[in-house]
Amino acid sequence: MKTQMRKMSIKLIATDMDGNFLNSQKGYNRAHFADLYAELKKRDIKCVVASGNQLYQLTSFSQILQRS
C-alpha cells in the first residue's frame, strides 16, 4: 500500500531566547527580526519566545511584537 504524504504548513515557531535567539551580548538584529516577523504575520505563523528571564527583561523584544 502506498502512503501519501500530506503537505503540512507551519503554524507556530518557538525559540528560546538565551543562547539561541540572542547573541553573546544579549542583543539581536532588530531590523532583520522586524522583517522576519512581518513575514511570519503575513503567513499567519505565530511566534513564541521562551526564557528563564523575568518578563521585564524581554521588554525590548516585546515592543517590536506589539508595534507589528
Legacy VTK file of the C-alpha trace (Angstrom):
# vtk DataFile Version 3.0
C-alpha trace
ASCII
DATASET POLYDATA
POINTS 68 float
0.000 0.000 0.000
1.346 3.395 -0.981
1.437 6.035 1.743
0.555 9.557 0.701
2.280 12.430 2.451
0.169 15.436 3.193
1.735 18.840 2.726
1.884 20.369 6.176
2.071 24.065 6.868
3.921 25.743 9.697
1.561 27.209 12.290
3.985 28.289 15.004
7.681 28.990 15.510
9.084 28.844 19.044
12.534 29.869 20.199
14.433 30.052 23.432
15.946 33.486 23.946
19.267 32.829 25.689
21.874 31.017 23.638
19.594 30.662 20.633
17.848 33.856 19.603
20.056 36.360 21.440
23.712 36.823 20.614
26.507 36.741 23.209
25.908 40.427 24.018
22.232 39.647 24.793
21.112 41.503 21.682
19.754 40.752 18.235
19.449 42.405 14.834
16.232 44.340 15.386
15.745 45.395 11.747
16.259 41.841 10.492
13.883 40.431 13.090
11.233 43.057 12.267
11.382 41.944 8.612
11.156 38.267 9.586
8.295 38.919 11.998
6.365 40.836 9.330
6.731 37.819 7.024
5.520 35.476 9.775
2.446 37.652 10.321
1.779 37.744 6.577
1.798 33.943 6.529
-0.284 33.724 9.734
2.534 31.966 11.617
2.621 32.568 15.366
5.892 33.424 17.104
6.506 32.224 20.669
9.514 33.013 22.838
10.649 31.106 25.904
13.017 32.368 28.558
14.080 31.730 32.102
14.471 35.501 32.470
11.943 37.779 34.090
9.299 39.319 31.866
10.728 42.832 32.266
13.999 41.607 30.713
12.162 40.773 27.492
10.636 44.247 27.123
12.687 45.357 24.115
11.739 42.191 22.254
8.054 42.512 23.043
7.970 46.150 21.886
8.712 45.028 18.339
5.957 42.426 18.502
3.444 44.962 19.806
4.241 47.507 17.067
3.733 44.980 14.290
LINES 1 69
68 0 1 2 3 4 5 6 7 8 9 10 11 12 13 14 15 16 17 18 19 20 21 22 23 24 25 26 27 28 29 30 31 32 33 34 35 36 37 38 39 40 41 42 43 44 45 46 47 48 49 50 51 52 53 54 55 56 57 58 59 60 61 62 63 64 65 66 67
